[in-house]
């Protein structure tokens, strides 16, 4: 299989730790430690996407997300490392408090266009239209889709499986559990285990889209990846599992019961999960695996999101 070029920005490999919570041990892959300002899973994808942007002689990067998007923040910062500016199309409004990821976007001089929910449902068309307007002025905008989830971006999590296989015998890991927003992380992992012909399950906790939608997104993206890079093995669709129902309170909200678990966890381990992605995913992991003492067979991926906590202190200070 042909490798594609990337730029080296992330701090990798990230640690694989054996953690203990409530006297139960579990495996934790620390992808929150890919960097400080760049913390989280998004930078793995951006190493490949920004290399492609340079190849295509981009003058500016366009991307999108929620107003506290970890992805948008990572793009704004990573783009600076290759001397490119960004324009962010964010689901939110001008009255939003400048905090967390939004604060980091501002101080990195990212241009921000706020969209309401109806507008954001058509964000790809909006970005394409603005890119076409720039092209008339002789400027080339490179568009990165929500979460960096395309066949180039998910190479980062396809490669993640190779990295992980050097840290642990994946034949002994029954499942890899992670949060799923746009589905790119899960799609890359699914493609990776398919190539290595592993029996490991890919277990995702959907925090944004409903179960049927996220399943289709992951499978379609992973299949497109396999077709694009001419992988020899078929996609192991049957190994994809969705743990649904852990974001009923809404994408931007989190139930107090989940916060209580996260606070107990940080008090025992010193590791903090965010309220949108890893917090909900860990709650699901705790209920389905850790309480059953299956933590050494089912690995949890900490995909970052720390900056999303800032500005939500009242929720954490119960």
TIKOLLUM-155530 format. One record per residue: residue number from 0; x, y, z of N, C-alpha, C in turn; residue in three letters. Coordinates in steps of 0.2 Angstrom, whole numbers. Layout:
<sites>
(NUM, (X, Y, Z), (X, Y, Z), (X, Y, Z), 'ALA') ...
</sites>
This chain:
<sites>
(0, (4, -6, 0), (0, 0, 0), (4, 6, 0), 'UNK') (1, (3, 11, -5), (7, 17, -5), (6, 22, 0), 'UNK') (2, (11, 24, 3), (10, 29, 9), (10, 36, 6), 'UNK') (3, (6, 41, 9), (6, 48, 7), (10, 52, 11), 'UNK') (4, (12, 58, 9), (16, 62, 12), (12, 66, 18), 'UNK') (5, (16, 68, 23), (13, 72, 29), (19, 76, 31), 'UNK') (6, (16, 81, 35), (21, 86, 39), (21, 83, 46), 'UNK') (7, (27, 84, 49), (27, 81, 56), (26, 87, 61), 'UNK') (8, (21, 87, 64), (19, 92, 69), (17, 89, 76), 'UNK') (9, (14, 83, 76), (12, 80, 82), (17, 77, 86), 'UNK') (10, (17, 76, 92), (21, 73, 97), (19, 66, 97), 'UNK') (11, (22, 61, 93), (20, 54, 92), (27, 50, 93), 'UNK') (12, (26, 44, 95), (20, 40, 97), (17, 43, 104), 'UNK') (13, (11, 43, 104), (8, 45, 111), (8, 39, 116), 'UNK') (14, (8, 40, 122), (9, 35, 127), (3, 30, 127), 'UNK') (15, (4, 24, 129), (-2, 19, 130), (-1, 18, 138), 'UNK') (16, (-5, 20, 142), (-5, 19, 149), (-9, 14, 152), 'UNK') (17, (-7, 11, 157), (-12, 6, 161), (-14, 11, 167), 'UNK') (18, (-20, 13, 167), (-23, 17, 172), (-27, 13, 177), 'UNK') (19, (-28, 15, 183), (-33, 12, 188), (-38, 17, 191), 'UNK') (20, (-44, 15, 190), (-50, 19, 193), (-55, 14, 196), 'UNK') (21, (-56, 16, 202), (-61, 12, 207), (-58, 5, 207), 'UNK') (22, (-51, 4, 208), (-48, -2, 209), (-48, -7, 203), 'UNK') (23, (-50, -4, 197), (-50, -8, 191), (-45, -5, 186), 'UNK') (24, (-41, -9, 183), (-36, -7, 178), (-39, -7, 171), 'UNK') (25, (-37, -2, 167), (-39, -2, 160), (-33, 2, 156), 'UNK') (26, (-34, 1, 149), (-29, 3, 144), (-31, 10, 142), 'UNK') (27, (-27, 15, 142), (-29, 22, 140), (-23, 24, 135), 'UNK') (28, (-25, 25, 129), (-21, 28, 124), (-22, 36, 124), 'UNK') (29, (-16, 39, 125), (-16, 46, 127), (-15, 51, 121), 'UNK') (30, (-20, 51, 116), (-20, 55, 111), (-21, 62, 112), 'UNK') (31, (-23, 64, 119), (-23, 71, 121), (-16, 74, 122), 'UNK') (32, (-11, 69, 121), (-4, 72, 122), (0, 73, 115), 'UNK') (33, (-4, 74, 110), (-1, 75, 104), (3, 82, 103), 'UNK') (34, (2, 86, 108), (5, 92, 108), (1, 97, 113), 'UNK') (35, (3, 103, 115), (0, 107, 120), (-6, 111, 116), 'UNK') (36, (-4, 116, 112), (-9, 119, 109), (-13, 115, 104), 'UNK') (37, (-10, 110, 101), (-12, 106, 96), (-16, 99, 99), 'UNK') (38, (-16, 99, 106), (-19, 93, 109), (-25, 90, 106), 'UNK') (39, (-24, 83, 105), (-30, 79, 103), (-29, 76, 97), 'UNK') (40, (-34, 72, 95), (-34, 68, 89), (-34, 71, 82), 'UNK') (41, (-36, 78, 82), (-36, 81, 75), (-30, 82, 72), 'UNK') (42, (-24, 83, 76), (-18, 84, 73), (-15, 78, 69), 'UNK') (43, (-17, 72, 70), (-15, 66, 66), (-18, 67, 59), 'UNK') (44, (-24, 69, 59), (-27, 70, 52), (-24, 76, 48), 'UNK') (45, (-22, 81, 52), (-20, 88, 49), (-13, 87, 47), 'UNK') (46, (-9, 82, 49), (-2, 81, 46), (-3, 79, 39), 'UNK') (47, (-8, 76, 37), (-9, 74, 30), (-12, 79, 26), 'UNK') (48, (-17, 82, 29), (-21, 87, 26), (-17, 93, 24), 'UNK') (49, (-13, 95, 29), (-9, 101, 27), (-4, 100, 22), 'UNK') (50, (-1, 94, 22), (4, 92, 17), (1, 93, 10), 'UNK') (51, (-6, 90, 10), (-9, 91, 4), (-11, 98, 2), 'UNK') (52, (-12, 102, 7), (-14, 109, 6), (-7, 113, 3), 'UNK') (53, (-2, 111, 5), (5, 114, 2), (6, 111, -5), 'UNK') (54, (5, 105, -6), (5, 102, -12), (1, 106, -18), 'UNK') (55, (-5, 108, -15), (-10, 111, -20), (-9, 119, -19), 'UNK') (56, (-3, 121, -17), (-2, 128, -17), (-7, 133, -14), 'UNK') (57, (-10, 131, -8), (-15, 134, -4), (-13, 141, -2), 'UNK') (58, (-17, 146, -2), (-16, 153, 1), (-19, 153, 7), 'UNK') (59, (-24, 150, 8), (-28, 150, 15), (-32, 144, 16), 'UNK') (60, (-33, 142, 22), (-36, 136, 24), (-43, 138, 26), 'UNK') (61, (-48, 134, 24), (-55, 135, 26), (-57, 128, 30), 'UNK') (62, (-60, 129, 35), (-63, 123, 39), (-69, 125, 43), 'UNK') (63, (-72, 120, 46), (-79, 122, 50), (-79, 118, 56), 'UNK') (64, (-84, 119, 60), (-85, 116, 66), (-90, 120, 71), 'UNK') (65, (-91, 117, 77), (-95, 121, 82), (-90, 127, 85), 'UNK') (66, (-93, 131, 88), (-89, 137, 91), (-84, 135, 95), 'UNK') (67, (-84, 129, 99), (-79, 126, 103), (-76, 120, 100), 'UNK') (68, (-76, 120, 93), (-73, 115, 89), (-65, 114, 91), 'UNK') (69, (-63, 108, 93), (-56, 106, 94), (-53, 106, 87), 'UNK') (70, (-57, 103, 82), (-54, 103, 75), (-52, 110, 73), 'UNK') (71, (-57, 114, 73), (-56, 121, 70), (-50, 124, 74), 'UNK') (72, (-49, 124, 80), (-43, 126, 84), (-37, 123, 82), 'UNK') (73, (-37, 117, 81), (-31, 113, 79), (-29, 116, 72), 'UNK') (74, (-34, 117, 67), (-32, 119, 61), (-29, 126, 61), 'UNK') (75, (-32, 131, 65), (-30, 138, 66), (-22, 138, 68), 'UNK') (76, (-21, 133, 73), (-14, 133, 75), (-9, 130, 71), 'UNK') (77, (-11, 124, 68), (-7, 120, 64), (-5, 124, 57), 'UNK') (78, (-10, 127, 55), (-9, 131, 48), (-3, 136, 49), 'UNK') (79, (-3, 139, 55), (2, 144, 56), (9, 141, 56), 'UNK') (80, (10, 135, 57), (16, 131, 57), (19, 131, 50), 'UNK') (81, (14, 131, 45), (16, 131, 38), (15, 138, 34), 'UNK') (82, (14, 143, 39), (13, 150, 37), (7, 151, 33), 'UNK') (83, (1, 148, 35), (-5, 149, 31), (-10, 152, 36), 'UNK') (84, (-14, 157, 34), (-20, 159, 38), (-26, 154, 37), 'UNK') (85, (-31, 155, 41), (-37, 151, 41), (-43, 156, 41), 'UNK') (86, (-48, 153, 39), (-55, 156, 40), (-59, 150, 42), 'UNK') (87, (-63, 151, 48), (-66, 146, 51), (-74, 148, 51), 'UNK') (88, (-78, 143, 49), (-85, 143, 48), (-88, 140, 54), 'UNK') (89, (-90, 143, 59), (-92, 140, 65), (-99, 141, 67), 'UNK') (90, (-102, 135, 69), (-109, 135, 72), (-109, 139, 78), 'UNK') (91, (-112, 145, 79), (-112, 149, 85), (-114, 156, 83), 'UNK') (92, (-112, 161, 87), (-114, 168, 85), (-109, 172, 88), 'UNK') (93, (-110, 179, 86), (-105, 184, 88), (-105, 185, 96), 'UNK') (94, (-111, 183, 99), (-112, 185, 106), (-108, 180, 110), 'UNK') (95, (-105, 174, 107), (-102, 169, 111), (-96, 172, 115), 'UNK') (96, (-96, 170, 121), (-90, 172, 126), (-83, 169, 123), 'UNK') (97, (-78, 174, 123), (-72, 172, 120), (-68, 168, 125), 'UNK') (98, (-69, 161, 124), (-66, 157, 129), (-64, 150, 126), 'UNK') (99, (-60, 146, 129), (-58, 139, 127), (-55, 140, 120), 'UNK') (100, (-58, 135, 116), (-55, 135, 109), (-56, 141, 105), 'UNK') (101, (-62, 144, 106), (-63, 151, 102), (-58, 156, 104), 'UNK') (102, (-56, 156, 110), (-51, 161, 112), (-44, 159, 109), 'UNK') (103, (-42, 153, 108), (-36, 151, 105), (-37, 153, 97), 'UNK') (104, (-43, 152, 94), (-43, 154, 87), (-42, 162, 86), 'UNK') (105, (-45, 165, 91), (-44, 173, 91), (-37, 175, 91), 'UNK') (106, (-33, 172, 96), (-26, 175, 97), (-22, 172, 91), 'UNK') (107, (-24, 167, 88), (-20, 165, 82), (-23, 168, 75), 'UNK') (108, (-27, 174, 76), (-29, 178, 71), (-33, 174, 65), 'UNK') (109, (-36, 169, 67), (-41, 166, 62), (-47, 170, 61), 'UNK') (110, (-48, 171, 55), (-55, 174, 53), (-60, 170, 54), 'UNK') (111, (-66, 172, 57), (-71, 168, 59), (-78, 171, 56), 'UNK') (112, (-81, 166, 53), (-88, 168, 51), (-93, 163, 55), 'UNK') (113, (-97, 166, 59), (-102, 162, 63), (-108, 161, 59), 'UNK') (114, (-111, 155, 59), (-117, 152, 56), (-122, 150, 61), 'UNK') (115, (-128, 151, 59), (-133, 148, 63), (-134, 141, 61), 'UNK') (116, (-138, 137, 65), (-139, 130, 64), (-141, 128, 57), 'UNK') (117, (-146, 132, 54), (-149, 131, 47), (-143, 132, 42), 'UNK') (118, (-139, 137, 43), (-134, 139, 39), (-128, 134, 39), 'UNK') (119, (-127, 131, 45), (-122, 126, 46), (-123, 120, 43), 'UNK') (120, (-130, 118, 42), (-132, 112, 39), (-130, 112, 31), 'UNK') (121, (-128, 118, 29), (-126, 119, 22), (-119, 122, 22), 'UNK') (122, (-115, 120, 27), (-108, 124, 28), (-103, 122, 22), 'UNK') (123, (-104, 116, 19), (-99, 114, 14), (-100, 118, 8), 'UNK') (124, (-107, 119, 6), (-109, 123, 0), (-106, 131, 2), 'UNK') (125, (-107, 133, 8), (-105, 140, 9), (-97, 141, 8), 'UNK') (126, (-93, 136, 11), (-86, 136, 10), (-84, 136, 3), 'UNK') (127, (-87, 132, -1), (-86, 131, -8), (-87, 138, -12), 'UNK') (128, (-93, 141, -10), (-95, 147, -13), (-90, 152, -12), 'UNK') (129, (-87, 153, -6), (-83, 158, -4), (-76, 156, -7), 'UNK') (130, (-74, 150, -7), (-68, 148, -11), (-68, 150, -18), 'UNK') (131, (-74, 149, -21), (-74, 151, -28), (-74, 159, -29), 'UNK') (132, (-76, 163, -24), (-75, 170, -24), (-68, 172, -24), 'UNK') (133, (-65, 168, -19), (-57, 170, -19), (-53, 168, -25), 'UNK') (134, (-56, 163, -28), (-52, 161, -34), (-52, 166, -40), 'UNK') (135, (-58, 170, -40), (-59, 175, -45), (-53, 181, -44), 'UNK') (136, (-51, 181, -37), (-46, 186, -35), (-39, 183, -36), 'UNK') (137, (-38, 177, -38), (-32, 174, -39), (-29, 170, -33), 'UNK') (138, (-34, 169, -28), (-32, 166, -22), (-35, 159, -21), 'UNK') (139, (-31, 154, -18), (-33, 147, -18), (-34, 145, -11), 'UNK') (140, (-41, 144, -10), (-43, 141, -3), (-43, 134, -3), 'UNK') (141, (-40, 131, 2), (-40, 124, 3), (-45, 122, 8), 'UNK') (142, (-50, 118, 6), (-56, 116, 11), (-55, 110, 15), 'UNK') (143, (-55, 110, 21), (-54, 104, 26), (-61, 103, 28), 'UNK') (144, (-64, 97, 27), (-71, 96, 29), (-71, 95, 37), 'UNK') (145, (-77, 95, 40), (-79, 94, 47), (-75, 89, 50), 'UNK') (146, (-71, 90, 55), (-67, 85, 58), (-61, 83, 54), 'UNK') (147, (-59, 86, 48), (-54, 83, 44), (-55, 76, 42), 'UNK') (148, (-62, 75, 41), (-64, 68, 39), (-65, 67, 32), 'UNK') (149, (-59, 65, 28), (-60, 63, 21), (-54, 58, 20), 'UNK') (150, (-54, 55, 14), (-49, 50, 13), (-42, 51, 15), 'UNK') (151, (-40, 58, 14), (-33, 60, 16), (-32, 60, 23), 'UNK') (152, (-37, 64, 27), (-37, 65, 34), (-37, 59, 38), 'UNK') (153, (-41, 54, 36), (-41, 48, 40), (-35, 43, 40), 'UNK') (154, (-30, 45, 35), (-24, 41, 35), (-21, 42, 42), 'UNK') (155, (-22, 47, 45), (-19, 48, 52), (-21, 43, 57), 'UNK') (156, (-27, 41, 57), (-29, 36, 61), (-29, 29, 58), 'UNK') (157, (-28, 28, 52), (-26, 22, 49), (-18, 20, 52), 'UNK') (158, (-14, 25, 51), (-7, 25, 54), (-7, 24, 61), 'UNK') (159, (-12, 26, 65), (-13, 25, 72), (-13, 18, 74), 'UNK') (160, (-16, 14, 70), (-16, 7, 72), (-9, 4, 71), 'UNK') (161, (-5, 6, 66), (2, 3, 66), (6, 5, 72), 'UNK') (162, (5, 12, 74), (8, 14, 80), (6, 10, 86), 'UNK') (163, (0, 9, 87), (-3, 5, 93), (0, -2, 93), 'UNK') (164, (0, -5, 87), (3, -12, 86), (10, -13, 89), 'UNK') (165, (14, -7, 89), (20, -8, 91), (21, -7, 99), 'UNK') (166, (15, -5, 102), (15, -4, 109), (11, -10, 113), 'UNK') (167, (7, -13, 109), (3, -19, 112), (2, -24, 107), 'UNK') (168, (1, -30, 109), (-1, -35, 104), (-9, -35, 103), 'UNK') (169, (-11, -32, 98), (-18, -30, 96), (-22, -37, 96), 'UNK') (170, (-19, -42, 95), (-23, -48, 95), (-26, -50, 102), 'UNK') (171, (-23, -47, 107), (-26, -48, 114), (-31, -42, 116), 'UNK') (172, (-32, -37, 111), (-36, -32, 112), (-43, -33, 109), 'UNK') (173, (-48, -34, 113), (-55, -36, 110), (-58, -30, 107), 'UNK') (174, (-57, -24, 109), (-60, -18, 106), (-57, -12, 108), 'UNK') (175, (-57, -7, 103), (-55, 0, 104), (-61, 5, 104), 'UNK') (176, (-61, 8, 110), (-67, 13, 111), (-65, 20, 111), 'UNK') (177, (-69, 24, 107), (-67, 31, 106), (-74, 35, 105), 'UNK') (178, (-74, 41, 106), (-79, 46, 104), (-79, 47, 96), 'UNK') (179, (-85, 48, 94), (-86, 49, 87), (-90, 55, 85), 'UNK') (180, (-87, 61, 82), (-90, 67, 80), (-92, 66, 73), 'UNK') (181, (-87, 68, 69), (-88, 67, 62), (-87, 60, 59), 'UNK') (182, (-83, 56, 63), (-82, 49, 61), (-76, 47, 58), 'UNK') (183, (-71, 52, 57), (-65, 51, 54), (-60, 47, 58), 'UNK') (184, (-60, 48, 64), (-56, 44, 68), (-57, 36, 68), 'UNK') (185, (-64, 35, 69), (-66, 28, 69), (-65, 25, 62), 'UNK') (186, (-66, 29, 56), (-65, 26, 50), (-58, 24, 49), 'UNK') (187, (-53, 28, 51), (-46, 27, 50), (-44, 20, 54), 'UNK') (188, (-47, 20, 60), (-46, 14, 64), (-48, 8, 61), 'UNK') (189, (-55, 8, 58), (-58, 3, 55), (-54, 0, 49), 'UNK') (190, (-51, 5, 45), (-47, 3, 39), (-41, 0, 42), 'UNK') (191, (-38, 2, 47), (-32, 0, 50), (-32, -7, 52), 'UNK') (192, (-37, -9, 56), (-38, -16, 58), (-40, -21, 52), 'UNK') (193, (-43, -18, 47), (-45, -22, 42), (-39, -24, 38), 'UNK') (194, (-34, -19, 37), (-28, -21, 33), (-24, -26, 37), 'UNK') (195, (-24, -25, 44), (-20, -30, 47), (-23, -37, 49), 'UNK') (196, (-30, -37, 47), (-34, -43, 47), (-35, -45, 55), 'UNK') (197, (-36, -40, 59), (-37, -40, 66), (-44, -42, 68), 'UNK') (198, (-45, -45, 73), (-52, -46, 75), (-55, -41, 80), 'UNK') (199, (-51, -36, 81), (-52, -31, 86), (-59, -27, 84), 'UNK') (200, (-63, -26, 89), (-69, -22, 87), (-67, -14, 88), 'UNK') (201, (-71, -10, 83), (-70, -3, 84), (-77, -1, 87), 'UNK') (202, (-77, 2, 93), (-83, 4, 97), (-83, 11, 98), 'UNK') (203, (-88, 14, 95), (-88, 22, 95), (-94, 24, 99), 'UNK') (204, (-93, 30, 102), (-99, 33, 106), (-101, 39, 102), 'UNK') (205, (-107, 39, 98), (-109, 45, 94), (-111, 50, 99), 'UNK') (206, (-108, 56, 98), (-110, 62, 102), (-113, 68, 98), 'UNK') (207, (-113, 67, 91), (-116, 72, 87), (-122, 69, 82), 'UNK') (208, (-120, 64, 78), (-125, 62, 74), (-129, 56, 77), 'UNK') (209, (-135, 54, 74), (-138, 48, 77), (-135, 42, 74), 'UNK') (210, (-137, 36, 77), (-133, 30, 76), (-133, 28, 69), 'UNK') (211, (-138, 28, 65), (-138, 26, 58), (-134, 31, 54), 'UNK') (212, (-134, 38, 55), (-130, 42, 51), (-123, 41, 53), 'UNK') (213, (-120, 41, 59), (-113, 40, 60), (-111, 33, 58), 'UNK') (214, (-115, 28, 58), (-113, 22, 55), (-111, 22, 48), 'UNK') (215, (-116, 25, 44), (-115, 26, 37), (-109, 31, 35), 'UNK') (216, (-108, 36, 39), (-102, 40, 38), (-96, 36, 39), 'UNK') (217, (-95, 33, 44), (-89, 29, 46), (-88, 24, 40), 'UNK') (218, (-93, 20, 39), (-92, 14, 34), (-90, 17, 27), 'UNK') (219, (-94, 22, 25), (-93, 25, 18), (-86, 28, 17), 'UNK') (220, (-84, 32, 23), (-77, 35, 23), (-72, 29, 23), 'UNK') (221, (-72, 24, 27), (-67, 19, 27), (-67, 15, 21), 'UNK') (222, (-73, 14, 18), (-73, 10, 11), (-70, 15, 6), 'UNK') (223, (-71, 21, 6), (-68, 26, 1), (-60, 26, 2), 'UNK') (224, (-58, 25, 8), (-51, 25, 9), (-48, 19, 6), 'UNK') (225, (-51, 13, 8), (-49, 7, 5), (-48, 7, -3), 'UNK') (226, (-53, 10, -6), (-53, 10, -13), (-48, 15, -16), 'UNK') (227, (-47, 20, -12), (-42, 25, -14), (-35, 23, -14), 'UNK') (228, (-34, 19, -9), (-27, 17, -8), (-26, 9, -9), 'UNK') (229, (-31, 6, -13), (-31, 0, -15), (-28, -6, -10), 'UNK') (230, (-32, -5, -4), (-30, -10, 1), (-32, -17, -2), 'UNK') (231, (-29, -22, 0), (-30, -29, -2), (-36, -32, 2), 'UNK') (232, (-36, -31, 8), (-42, -34, 13), (-48, -30, 12), 'UNK') (233, (-54, -33, 13), (-60, -30, 13), (-61, -27, 20), 'UNK') (234, (-66, -22, 20), (-68, -18, 26), (-71, -23, 31), 'UNK') (235, (-69, -23, 37), (-72, -27, 42), (-78, -23, 45), 'UNK') (236, (-83, -23, 41), (-89, -19, 43), (-92, -22, 50), 'UNK') (237, (-92, -28, 50), (-95, -32, 56), (-92, -30, 62), 'UNK') (238, (-86, -28, 62), (-82, -26, 68), (-83, -19, 71), 'UNK') (239, (-88, -15, 67), (-89, -8, 69), (-96, -9, 74), 'UNK') (240, (-95, -6, 80), (-101, -6, 85), (-102, 1, 87), 'UNK') (241, (-108, 3, 87), (-110, 10, 90), (-113, 10, 97), 'UNK') (242, (-110, 13, 101), (-113, 13, 108), (-118, 20, 108), 'UNK') (243, (-124, 19, 107), (-129, 24, 106), (-132, 26, 112), 'UNK') (244, (-134, 33, 112), (-138, 35, 118), (-134, 39, 123), 'UNK') (245, (-128, 40, 122), (-124, 44, 127), (-123, 51, 126), 'UNK') (246, (-127, 54, 121), (-127, 61, 120), (-134, 64, 119), 'UNK') (247, (-139, 61, 123), (-146, 63, 122), (-147, 70, 124), 'UNK') (248, (-143, 72, 129), (-144, 79, 131), (-142, 84, 126), 'UNK') (249, (-139, 82, 120), (-137, 87, 115), (-129, 87, 114), 'UNK') (250, (-127, 89, 108), (-120, 89, 107), (-116, 94, 111), 'UNK') (251, (-119, 100, 113), (-115, 105, 116), (-116, 104, 124), 'UNK') (252, (-120, 99, 126), (-122, 99, 133), (-120, 92, 136), 'UNK') (253, (-120, 92, 143), (-118, 86, 146), (-122, 85, 153), 'UNK') (254, (-124, 79, 154), (-128, 78, 160), (-124, 78, 166), 'UNK') (255, (-127, 81, 172), (-123, 81, 178), (-120, 74, 180), 'UNK') (256, (-124, 69, 179), (-121, 62, 181), (-115, 61, 178), 'UNK') (257, (-114, 63, 172), (-108, 62, 168), (-102, 66, 171), 'UNK') (258, (-104, 72, 173), (-99, 77, 176), (-97, 74, 182), 'UNK') (259, (-101, 71, 186), (-99, 68, 193), (-94, 62, 192), 'UNK') (260, (-95, 58, 187), (-90, 53, 185), (-83, 56, 183), 'UNK') (261, (-84, 61, 179), (-77, 64, 177), (-74, 67, 182), 'UNK') (262, (-77, 70, 187), (-74, 73, 193), (-71, 68, 197), 'UNK') (263, (-74, 62, 198), (-72, 57, 202), (-65, 54, 199), 'UNK') (264, (-66, 53, 192), (-60, 51, 188), (-54, 55, 189), 'UNK') (265, (-55, 62, 188), (-49, 66, 188), (-46, 66, 196), 'UNK') (266, (-50, 66, 201), (-48, 66, 208), (-44, 60, 209), 'UNK') (267, (-45, 54, 206), (-41, 48, 207), (-35, 47, 202), 'UNK') (268, (-35, 50, 196), (-30, 49, 191), (-26, 55, 189), 'UNK') (269, (-29, 61, 190), (-26, 67, 187), (-28, 68, 180), 'UNK') (270, (-32, 64, 177), (-33, 65, 170), (-40, 68, 169), 'UNK') (271, (-41, 73, 165), (-47, 76, 164), (-50, 75, 157), 'UNK') (272, (-57, 74, 157), (-60, 73, 150), (-65, 79, 149), 'UNK') (273, (-66, 80, 143), (-70, 86, 141), (-77, 84, 141), 'UNK') (274, (-82, 89, 141), (-89, 88, 142), (-92, 86, 135), 'UNK') (275, (-89, 87, 129), (-93, 85, 123), (-91, 79, 120), 'UNK') (276, (-85, 77, 120), (-82, 71, 117), (-80, 65, 122), 'UNK') (277, (-74, 66, 124), (-71, 61, 128), (-75, 60, 135), 'UNK') (278, (-78, 65, 138), (-82, 64, 144), (-88, 59, 143), 'UNK') (279, (-92, 60, 137), (-97, 56, 136), (-95, 49, 134), 'UNK') (280, (-90, 49, 130), (-87, 42, 128), (-84, 38, 134), 'UNK') (281, (-81, 42, 139), (-79, 38, 144), (-84, 35, 149), 'UNK') (282, (-90, 39, 149), (-96, 37, 153), (-98, 31, 150), 'UNK') (283, (-98, 30, 144), (-101, 24, 140), (-96, 18, 141), 'UNK') (284, (-89, 20, 141), (-84, 15, 142), (-85, 12, 149), 'UNK') (285, (-86, 17, 154), (-86, 15, 161), (-92, 10, 162), 'UNK') (286, (-98, 12, 159), (-104, 8, 160), (-103, 1, 157), 'UNK') (287, (-101, 1, 151), (-101, -5, 147), (-95, -10, 148), 'UNK') (288, (-89, -7, 150), (-83, -11, 151), (-79, -11, 157), 'UNK') (289, (-78, -5, 160), (-74, -4, 166), (-78, -7, 172), 'UNK') (290, (-84, -6, 173), (-88, -9, 179), (-88, -16, 178), 'UNK') (291, (-87, -19, 172), (-87, -26, 172), (-80, -29, 172), 'UNK') (292, (-75, -25, 173), (-68, -26, 174), (-65, -29, 167), 'UNK') (293, (-67, -26, 162), (-65, -28, 155), (-60, -23, 152), 'UNK') (294, (-57, -18, 157), (-53, -13, 154), (-46, -15, 151), 'UNK') (295, (-44, -21, 153), (-37, -23, 150), (-39, -27, 143), 'UNK') (296, (-45, -28, 141), (-47, -30, 135), (-50, -25, 130), 'UNK') (297, (-52, -20, 133), (-55, -15, 129), (-52, -8, 130), 'UNK') (298, (-48, -6, 125), (-44, 0, 126), (-48, 7, 125), 'UNK') (299, (-47, 12, 129), (-50, 18, 128), (-45, 23, 125), 'UNK') (300, (-48, 27, 120), (-44, 32, 117), (-46, 39, 119), 'UNK') (301, (-41, 42, 122), (-42, 49, 125), (-41, 54, 119), 'UNK') (302, (-46, 56, 115), (-45, 60, 109), (-44, 67, 111), 'UNK') (303, (-43, 69, 117), (-42, 76, 119), (-48, 80, 120), 'UNK') (304, (-48, 87, 119), (-54, 91, 120), (-53, 96, 126), 'UNK') (305, (-47, 96, 129), (-47, 99, 136), (-49, 106, 136), 'UNK') (306, (-47, 110, 130), (-49, 117, 130), (-56, 119, 130), 'UNK') (307, (-60, 114, 128), (-67, 115, 128), (-70, 115, 135), 'UNK') (308, (-66, 113, 140), (-69, 114, 147), (-69, 121, 149), 'UNK') (309, (-64, 125, 147), (-64, 132, 149), (-70, 136, 147), 'UNK') (310, (-72, 140, 152), (-79, 143, 151), (-85, 139, 153), 'UNK') (311, (-84, 133, 155), (-89, 129, 158), (-87, 126, 165), 'UNK') (312, (-84, 131, 168), (-81, 129, 175), (-87, 127, 180), 'UNK') (313, (-93, 131, 179), (-98, 130, 184), (-101, 123, 183), 'UNK') (314, (-101, 120, 177), (-104, 113, 176), (-99, 108, 180), 'UNK') (315, (-93, 110, 180), (-88, 105, 184), (-87, 106, 191), 'UNK') (316, (-89, 112, 193), (-89, 114, 200), (-96, 113, 204), 'UNK') (317, (-98, 106, 204), (-104, 104, 207), (-105, 106, 214), 'UNK') 
</sites>
